[in-house]
């Protein structure tokens, strides 16, 4: 008892006991979090291991097994049916799917109509780099022709101005000569 009284009075032992309590509480918290994680995992996997779900899966597998057994029994007849062409035979389609089949047929017809243009587009893909090169060459030629046309237009405008100047000069000379001739001719 004396030692306990002495330990309670000394502050370093008091600090040590608080640290010990904290460590115990942290260990307890860690233990509880592990237990909750285990319970959560059990809950998540409980549905998978539940007998109800296992019986459902077992029934589905049994039905599939029966179907595969029937297919194996009818293997010969199935092979013969698959070898026969489906031409001129009716394909049984449930009534609820008739609307979708009608839509599908219109889409198929539209696709077949456009098939040739699509194929032509696909065939032209490898030629795109050459076509682009040709277009660049044509653009360069067009630019050259445009510059030449602009130069010719400027030359034509200059020539026209020159002709107007010559014509104006000639008309003045003609007017002067007409007045000279009128003076020469008696009335």
Steps between C-alpha positions, in 0.01 A plus 500: 500500500777734577640460155159568346470818703849597401426427129187715509685792639788498248404681176715284268307186601175687450604587144606138442164370619318743265714378208418141595127578507522671163678199349236265644217715358669513156544121503134460591395738217715306255348172618144638458576631149631157401186337639276744306698433181451124548126551558474720187677237288273229640196710411622559143577133439194369685283543191735290291517219750130510595321172418220681315740652247698178475184303413408757232846470344481124520161500322632727223800272452277192490273659238803593290635149537168352382501733200856403408412131536206551264727678252746212512220251441378695199849569372445318172170671420642838599796448271269414211287808566805723510627359171173579323479848354239727652388628162128494433424400856312696759678595815266479796497831683291564806227759456649738752811531281322564165524877538874479564551269203317746275724783622804279456405415143461868405838573654653204316357616166632852558841360592513279192405796279786706644745210518665570164565865587637398839729245338616755246578742783698232680690414183592866450656536845848380389488754215439798729868605531540504119172688460611759757830542313310549173271755668801691634653506151171620351473772765852619421413512128180692575694751710750544213217552251335753733821702522545487124137608451546791739814610312313477169212702643743769610659501154158526335403792725827676422453441128142628523616818675766542236243452223269754661786747510583438136133518399455826693806643331374388158156646561655837582707482185190401301298790642779742416535360150121511450496866591794561264321319221183695559697821456637376171168397352289793370144511622 
